């Protein structure tokens, strides 16, 4: 009797231990894990991953010996790694050098002999020449200052037949291309970004989002009366949430679309040319709870070699992709630990560092790449620059650090494909579940095989054909001889 009770207790204890182990493992690989670093597999499951970045410093107004930041909303890093912060609540722009030392503060400018100030500015962009463009939101204008902080021009009250008569211009985000055309994300504009010529004249809209239609709502409208339809909500495109520009003048943008098109790369015609060749389209988290909801991407930063990072305001995570749309790594989160945020609003690269601006806390968290992050970035850069040997080595090293990084095997496969090592390339593509690459490598390997063995294959076919003909001739000759003997 006691033995049977003990056996039952053993079963119960074993079951509890298994449940505890399972729950610990599940929490480790979940998208809501306490670990900030994870990855998504080919099948869309969360898997453990090494950290690509680690938090190393916090920058506040106090550390700069200035007034504390008050609801900062944007920042920009220049080619010489100077950091510009838009301290919206204090109506100023703060410039730091690459060591995060205060350089200057711009809180006003002179216009026609009078001092003017910013009123709740929300967007900031700094050109390669050092010119500043500030989206002075509550003053309903864009202020263009030169590298000395002197006024160049004011863009305000755009006039056009494309705009409604009661349109109120409230710029929120802004960029400028090499031709000094200005692209503005404005509040309440659903037709895309507003494009202004070099002299500040409004010219057109660019890159409008598609209208997202609810099938149930659409069906209901089909059967509703005219009066009922007039009271229903209209189908309108979603607004963009941010934009950035790469070295070639392409606009990268994020929008409120919670799906496959939440990130776009727009050419001069406003056409989306973003490559989505990864295992899943770039969109942030694939796994999420109903309570938290899907990712809401509110900022994007374009780096070198076509790599770009996006910021999710829902969960405070940063997702980095390569130019083909493969997910490279994930880090960050909402919380109180170092490397987590309260209300992240902007991100920028500064060399091997990533800066994330927190609006509520009024601080910048500085992240430095880890060995894993540097290895993976170097692999992508090497492949982008055509250095297949180095790329293959670095991808192999990254795969050693993270066996769950299926993209690394695809990277090795692509490098080998360029080196015309088709057989090995096909094997790596197969391991990475990269079907398109595998098909291409296998086809080229088959062609190469045919080319190498074509001569002896044709010789074999010729000999086989000759032997076949010889056999037929011999048989016919024997038949004729046999028939002659019978006669």
PEPE-V422018 format. One record per residue. N is the residue number from 1. RES is the residue in one letter. PHI is phi as a letter, one per 20 degrees, with the letter a starting at -180 (none if undefined). NEAR is the number of other ideal C-beta (glycine too) atoms within 8 Angstrom. D_CENTER is the distance of its C-alpha to the mean C-alpha in Angstrom with 1 decimal. Layout:
N/RES/PHI/NEAR/D_CENTER  N/RES/PHI/NEAR/D_CENTER
//
This chain:
1/X/none/4/63.8  2/X/f/5/62.1  3/X/f/6/60.4  4/X/f/7/58.9  5/X/f/8/57.7  6/X/f/8/56.2  7/X/f/8/54.4  8/X/f/8/53.0  9/X/f/8/51.8  10/X/f/8/50.2  11/X/f/8/48.3  12/X/f/8/47.1  13/X/f/8/46.1  14/X/f/8/44.3  15/X/f/8/42.4  16/X/f/8/41.4  17/X/f/8/40.2  18/X/f/8/38.1  19/X/f/8/36.6  20/X/f/8/35.8  21/X/f/8/34.2  22/X/f/8/32.1  23/X/f/8/31.0  24/X/f/8/30.0  25/X/f/8/28.0  26/X/f/8/26.4  27/X/f/10/25.4  28/X/f/9/24.0  29/X/e/11/21.5  30/X/f/9/20.8  31/X/f/10/17.6  32/X/d/6/20.1  33/X/f/10/21.4  34/X/f/3/22.8  35/X/f/7/20.9  36/X/f/11/17.6  37/X/d/12/16.2  38/X/b/13/15.8  39/X/b/14/13.9  40/X/d/12/14.0  41/X/e/11/16.5  42/X/g/7/16.9  43/X/e/4/19.0  44/X/n/9/16.4  45/X/e/8/18.5  46/X/f/11/17.6  47/X/c/10/19.0  48/X/f/9/19.8  49/X/b/13/17.9  50/X/f/8/18.9  51/X/f/11/17.4  52/X/e/14/15.1  53/X/c/13/16.1  54/X/c/8/19.3  55/X/f/10/20.6  56/X/c/7/23.4  57/X/b/7/24.5  58/X/c/10/24.7  59/X/d/10/25.5  60/X/c/11/27.7  61/X/f/11/30.1  62/X/f/7/32.9  63/X/f/7/31.8  64/X/e/12/31.7  65/X/l/5/35.2  66/X/c/8/34.4  67/X/f/6/34.2  68/X/g/7/31.7  69/X/f/13/28.4  70/X/c/10/28.8  71/X/l/9/25.8  72/X/f/16/23.5  73/X/c/12/20.7  74/X/b/14/18.8  75/X/b/14/18.6  76/X/b/10/18.0  77/X/d/11/18.4  78/X/e/10/20.3  79/X/f/4/20.8  80/X/e/5/23.7  81/X/m/10/21.6  82/X/e/12/23.6  83/X/d/16/22.0  84/X/d/15/22.8  85/X/d/14/22.8  86/X/e/14/23.7  87/X/e/13/26.2  88/X/f/13/26.6  89/X/f/9/29.5  90/X/e/9/31.5  91/X/l/11/30.7  92/X/b/9/29.9  93/X/d/14/27.5  94/X/d/13/27.6  95/X/d/13/27.0  96/X/c/13/26.8  97/X/e/10/27.0  98/X/f/9/25.0  99/X/e/4/27.3  100/X/m/10/26.5  101/X/e/7/30.1  102/X/f/10/30.9  103/X/d/7/31.6  104/X/a/7/32.4  105/X/c/9/32.0  106/X/d/11/32.0  107/X/c/9/33.3  108/X/a/8/35.3  109/X/b/11/36.2  110/X/e/9/39.4  111/X/c/8/39.9  112/X/l/3/43.4  113/X/n/4/45.0  114/X/d/6/43.5  115/X/e/6/41.0  116/X/c/7/38.1  117/X/c/7/35.5  118/X/e/12/32.1  119/X/c/9/31.9  120/X/l/9/28.9  121/X/f/15/26.3  122/X/c/12/22.7  123/X/c/17/20.7  124/X/b/15/20.9  125/X/b/10/20.0  126/X/c/11/21.8  127/X/e/8/22.5  128/X/f/5/23.3  129/X/e/6/26.9  130/X/n/9/26.6  131/X/f/12/27.1  132/X/d/15/25.8  133/X/d/17/24.8  134/X/d/14/25.2  135/X/e/14/24.6  136/X/e/13/27.9  137/X/g/14/27.3  138/X/f/7/30.7  139/X/e/8/32.6  140/X/l/11/30.8  141/X/b/11/30.0  142/X/d/16/27.8  143/X/d/12/29.5  144/X/d/13/29.1  145/X/d/13/30.6  146/X/e/11/31.3  147/X/f/6/30.8  148/X/e/4/34.0  149/X/n/9/33.1  150/X/e/8/35.4  151/X/f/11/34.8  152/X/d/7/33.8  153/X/a/7/33.4  154/X/d/10/32.7  155/X/d/11/30.8  156/X/b/9/32.2  157/X/l/6/33.7  158/X/f/12/32.2  159/X/d/5/34.8  160/X/a/6/34.2  161/X/f/3/35.4  162/X/f/7/31.8  163/X/d/9/31.9  164/X/f/4/34.0  165/X/f/4/37.2  166/X/e/4/36.3  167/X/f/7/32.7  168/X/d/6/32.0  169/X/f/10/29.4  170/X/c/10/27.2  171/X/f/17/24.3  172/X/d/11/21.4  173/X/c/13/18.7  174/X/b/15/19.3  175/X/b/12/18.4  176/X/c/12/20.9  177/X/e/9/20.8  178/X/f/4/23.3  179/X/e/6/25.8  180/X/m/7/25.8  181/X/f/10/24.6  182/X/d/14/23.2  183/X/d/16/20.5  184/X/c/16/21.0  185/X/e/16/19.4  186/X/d/10/22.7  187/X/f/7/23.8  188/X/m/7/25.2  189/X/d/11/23.9  190/X/d/9/22.6  191/X/e/7/23.0  192/X/o/11/19.8  193/X/e/14/19.7  194/X/e/12/23.1  195/X/d/13/23.8  196/X/d/14/26.7  197/X/f/8/28.6  198/X/f/6/29.5  199/X/e/5/32.6  200/X/n/11/30.8  201/X/e/7/31.8  202/X/f/11/29.7  203/X/d/6/29.1  204/X/a/6/26.8  205/X/d/12/23.8  206/X/b/12/20.6  207/X/m/13/17.8  208/X/f/10/19.3  209/X/f/13/17.6  210/X/f/6/19.6  211/X/f/7/22.2  212/X/e/8/21.6  213/X/d/7/25.0  214/X/e/6/26.5  215/X/g/6/28.9  216/X/f/6/31.5  217/X/f/11/31.6  218/X/f/10/31.8  219/X/f/8/34.6  220/X/f/9/36.4  221/X/f/9/36.3  222/X/f/6/37.9  223/X/d/5/40.9  224/X/e/8/41.1  225/X/f/5/43.7  226/X/f/5/43.0  227/X/f/6/43.7  228/X/f/8/41.4  229/X/f/9/38.5  230/X/f/6/39.1  231/X/e/5/38.5  232/X/e/10/35.2  233/X/f/4/31.7  234/X/f/4/30.5  235/X/f/8/27.3  236/X/c/6/25.0  237/X/f/10/21.4  238/X/f/10/19.0  239/X/f/11/18.3  240/X/f/15/15.2  241/X/d/11/14.3  242/X/a/12/12.9  243/X/b/14/12.2  244/X/b/12/11.8  245/X/c/12/13.3  246/X/e/9/13.0  247/X/f/3/16.3  248/X/e/4/17.1  249/X/n/10/17.1  250/X/e/10/14.2  251/X/e/14/12.9  252/X/e/16/9.3  253/X/c/15/9.9  254/X/d/15/9.4  255/X/c/13/12.5  256/X/f/9/14.8  257/X/f/9/14.4  258/X/e/8/14.2  259/X/a/7/13.2  260/X/f/6/11.6  261/X/d/11/11.3  262/X/f/14/9.8  263/X/c/14/7.1  264/X/c/11/9.2  265/X/c/12/10.2  266/X/d/13/13.9  267/X/e/8/16.7  268/X/f/4/20.1  269/X/e/5/21.3  270/X/n/10/18.5  271/X/e/6/17.4  272/X/f/8/14.0  273/X/d/8/13.3  274/X/f/10/9.7  275/X/e/8/10.3  276/X/c/8/10.0  277/X/d/7/12.2  278/X/f/12/11.0  279/X/f/11/13.2  280/X/c/9/11.5  281/X/f/8/9.3  282/X/f/14/5.7  283/X/b/13/7.5  284/X/n/12/7.9  285/X/f/12/11.4  286/X/e/9/13.5  287/X/d/9/16.7  288/X/b/11/18.1  289/X/e/6/21.6  290/X/f/4/23.2  291/X/f/4/24.0  292/X/f/8/20.6  293/X/n/9/18.9  294/X/f/10/15.4  295/X/f/14/12.4  296/X/d/11/12.8  297/X/e/17/9.9  298/X/d/11/11.8  299/X/b/12/10.2  300/X/b/15/7.5  301/X/c/11/8.4  302/X/e/9/8.4  303/X/d/8/10.3  304/X/e/5/12.6  305/X/l/10/12.6  306/X/m/8/9.6  307/X/f/14/7.3  308/X/b/13/4.8  309/X/c/14/4.7  310/X/c/15/5.4  311/X/d/15/9.0  312/X/e/15/10.9  313/X/f/10/14.5  314/X/f/10/16.1  315/X/d/11/15.8  316/X/m/12/14.7  317/X/d/14/11.9  318/X/d/14/9.0  319/X/d/13/6.2  320/X/d/11/5.1  321/X/c/14/4.3  322/X/e/11/7.1  323/X/f/9/8.3  324/X/e/7/9.7  325/X/n/12/6.9  326/X/e/11/8.4  327/X/f/14/7.5  328/X/e/12/9.1  329/X/a/12/10.1  330/X/c/13/10.6  331/X/b/13/13.1  332/X/n/12/14.9  333/X/q/11/16.8  334/X/e/7/19.5  335/X/r/7/22.9  336/X/d/3/25.5  337/X/f/5/24.9  338/X/f/6/23.7  339/X/n/11/19.9  340/X/d/11/19.7  341/X/c/13/19.8  342/X/d/8/21.8  343/X/c/9/20.0  344/X/f/15/16.8  345/X/c/13/16.1  346/X/b/12/14.3  347/X/c/13/12.5  348/X/b/11/13.2  349/X/e/11/13.5  350/X/b/10/17.1  351/X/m/6/17.8  352/X/e/7/17.1  353/X/d/11/16.9  354/X/c/13/14.4  355/X/d/15/16.1  356/X/c/14/15.7  357/X/e/15/18.2  358/X/d/14/20.1  359/X/f/12/22.1  360/X/f/7/24.8  361/X/e/8/25.6  362/X/m/12/25.4  363/X/b/10/23.9  364/X/d/13/21.1  365/X/e/13/20.1  366/X/e/13/19.7  367/X/d/14/17.8  368/X/d/9/18.8  369/X/f/11/17.3  370/X/e/11/19.5  371/X/f/6/21.1  372/X/f/12/18.7  373/X/f/13/15.6  374/X/f/10/17.5  375/X/f/12/18.6  376/X/f/15/15.2  377/X/f/12/13.9  378/X/f/10/17.3  379/X/f/15/17.1  380/X/f/13/14.0  381/X/f/10/15.7  382/X/f/12/19.0  383/X/f/14/17.9  384/X/f/9/16.3  385/X/e/7/19.6  386/X/n/6/21.7  387/X/e/8/23.2  388/X/f/12/23.4  389/X/f/8/25.9  390/X/f/9/23.9  391/X/f/14/20.7  392/X/f/13/22.7  393/X/f/8/24.3  394/X/f/13/21.2  395/X/f/15/19.5  396/X/f/10/22.8  397/X/f/10/23.0  398/X/f/15/19.6  399/X/f/12/20.9  400/X/f/6/24.0  401/X/f/9/22.2  402/X/b/11/20.2  403/X/f/5/21.9  404/X/e/9/19.4  405/X/e/12/16.7  406/X/f/12/17.4  407/X/f/13/14.8  408/X/f/15/17.1  409/X/f/15/20.0  410/X/f/14/18.1  411/X/f/15/17.4  412/X/f/13/21.1  413/X/f/18/22.0  414/X/f/12/20.3  415/X/f/14/22.0  416/X/f/15/25.3  417/X/f/14/24.9  418/X/f/8/24.8  419/X/e/9/27.8  420/X/m/7/29.6  421/X/e/8/30.0  422/X/f/13/29.5  423/X/f/8/31.2  424/X/f/8/29.3  425/X/f/15/26.0  426/X/f/13/26.9  427/X/f/9/27.6  428/X/f/13/24.2  429/X/f/15/22.4  430/X/f/8/24.7  431/X/f/8/23.9  432/X/e/14/20.2  433/X/m/8/20.8  434/X/e/10/19.3  435/X/f/7/21.8  436/X/f/7/21.1  437/X/f/14/21.3  438/X/f/12/24.3  439/X/f/8/26.1  440/X/f/9/25.7  441/X/f/16/26.9  442/X/f/10/29.7  443/X/f/8/30.9  444/X/f/11/31.0  445/X/f/12/32.8  446/X/f/8/35.3  447/X/f/8/36.0  448/X/f/10/36.5  449/X/f/8/38.8  450/X/f/9/40.8  451/X/f/7/41.1  452/X/f/6/42.3  453/X/d/8/44.8  454/X/f/8/45.8  455/X/f/6/49.2  456/X/f/7/50.6  457/X/f/9/49.2  458/X/f/8/51.0  459/X/f/8/54.0  460/X/f/8/54.0  461/X/f/8/53.8  462/X/f/8/56.6  463/X/f/8/58.7  464/X/f/8/58.1  465/X/f/8/59.1  466/X/f/8/62.1  467/X/f/8/63.2  468/X/f/8/62.8  469/X/f/8/65.0  470/X/f/8/67.5  471/X/f/8/67.8  472/X/f/8/68.4  473/X/f/8/71.0  474/X/f/8/72.8  475/X/f/8/72.9  476/X/f/8/74.4  477/X/f/8/76.9  478/X/f/8/78.0  479/X/f/8/78.4  480/X/f/8/80.6  481/X/f/8/82.7  482/X/f/8/83.1  483/X/f/8/84.2  484/X/f/7/86.7  485/X/f/6/88.2  486/X/f/5/88.7  487/X/f/4/90.5
//
